[in-house]
Amino acid sequence: MVQRWVLHVDMDQFLVAVELLRHPELIGVPVIVGGRGDPT
């Protein structure tokens, strides 16, 4: 049996832009935004 993996990449620029505003030290670095919806 062949095991398959699926990687879903959501290129939502808005979420990344918000993170860059909150953490300017990330500018110029590849950013992955994820979570469970809890803003804390």
Sequence and secondary structure as in RCSB ss.txt:
>XXXX:A:sequence
MVQRWVLHVDMDQFLVAVELLRHPELIGVPVIVGGRGDPT
>XXXX:A:secstr
            HHHHHHHHHH GGGTTS      SS   
